[in-house]
Amino acid sequence: KEGQEFVDNYKDNIKKGHKLKATAKAALASAEGARLKANSVLQSAHELMVSTNALKSKGKEQKAQLAQLTKALERAEALETVYKTTASTMLMAADEAKLKAADSSLQAKTAELKSKSELDKAQKLEQQQHQMSHTAQSLREQSRSAMDESIAQK
């Protein structure tokens, strides 16, 4: 009997050993699967980090470009103001030159009429000249006032 009991226990232990071995193999296979999944997740995380770093770098570059464009726009606006002011000044100078030319022309005509003894016509022209001079002075003052306003607004 004792011998049979020993043999039965031995056989039971062998069966239990096979079951434990099979369980250990299954656990090992499951662990290997988990390791492979973990490696895959780590690889994905690494790729995401690389992608994120590239996007950050690109964002910094775009921010720098935007800053450069903003500075260029500010310079262009400043130049536009200078050019407008310069153009306005040149237009006023041209208007003043036209008025001076008209004034000189009137003076020449007045002198010619005086030399021909057409005193009535000369007096009328002198009145016109006086009115034009007054108008010219008024226009000069208006032009200067408009320029001062334009500069003050900018």
TAMOCOR-V775698 format. One record per residue. N is the residue number from 1. RES is the residue in one letter. OMEGA is omega in whole degrees, 0 to 359 (NA if undefined). NEAR is the number of other ideal C-beta (glycine too) atoms within 8 Angstrom. Layout:
BEGIN
n,res,omega,near
N,RES,OMEGA,NEAR
N,RES,OMEGA,NEAR
END
This chain:
BEGIN
n,res,omega,near
1,K,182,4
2,E,179,5
3,G,179,6
4,Q,181,7
5,E,179,8
6,F,180,8
7,V,179,8
8,D,179,8
9,N,179,8
10,Y,180,8
11,K,177,8
12,D,181,8
13,N,178,8
14,I,178,8
15,K,179,8
16,K,179,8
17,G,178,8
18,H,179,8
19,K,180,8
20,L,179,8
21,K,179,8
22,A,179,8
23,T,179,8
24,A,178,8
25,K,180,8
26,A,179,8
27,A,178,8
28,L,178,8
29,A,179,8
30,S,178,8
31,A,179,8
32,E,177,8
33,G,179,8
34,A,178,8
35,R,179,8
36,L,178,8
37,K,179,8
38,A,178,8
39,N,179,8
40,S,178,8
41,V,178,8
42,L,178,8
43,Q,179,8
44,S,179,8
45,A,179,8
46,H,179,8
47,E,178,8
48,L,179,8
49,M,179,8
50,V,180,8
51,S,179,8
52,T,179,8
53,N,179,8
54,A,178,8
55,L,177,8
56,K,180,8
57,S,180,8
58,K,178,8
59,G,178,8
60,K,179,8
61,E,180,8
62,Q,178,8
63,K,178,8
64,A,178,8
65,Q,179,8
66,L,178,8
67,A,178,8
68,Q,180,8
69,L,179,8
70,T,178,8
71,K,179,8
72,A,178,8
73,L,178,8
74,E,178,8
75,R,180,8
76,A,179,8
77,E,178,8
78,A,178,8
79,L,179,8
80,E,179,8
81,T,180,9
82,V,181,8
83,Y,179,8
84,K,179,10
85,T,180,12
86,T,180,8
87,A,179,8
88,S,178,11
89,T,180,9
90,M,178,8
91,L,178,8
92,M,179,11
93,A,178,8
94,A,178,8
95,D,180,10
96,E,178,11
97,A,178,8
98,K,180,8
99,L,178,12
100,K,179,9
101,A,178,8
102,A,178,10
103,D,179,12
104,S,179,8
105,S,178,8
106,L,179,12
107,Q,180,9
108,A,179,8
109,K,179,9
110,T,180,12
111,A,180,8
112,E,180,8
113,L,178,11
114,K,181,10
115,S,179,6
116,K,178,6
117,S,176,5
118,E,187,8
119,L,180,7
120,D,180,6
121,K,181,8
122,A,180,11
123,Q,178,8
124,K,179,8
125,L,177,12
126,E,177,9
127,Q,178,8
128,Q,179,9
129,Q,179,12
130,H,178,8
131,Q,180,8
132,M,178,12
133,S,178,9
134,H,178,8
135,T,180,8
136,A,179,13
137,Q,179,8
138,S,179,8
139,L,178,10
140,R,180,10
141,E,179,8
142,Q,180,8
143,S,180,11
144,R,179,9
145,S,180,8
146,A,180,9
147,M,178,12
148,D,177,8
149,E,181,8
150,S,180,11
151,I,180,8
152,A,180,6
153,Q,184,5
154,K,NA,7
END
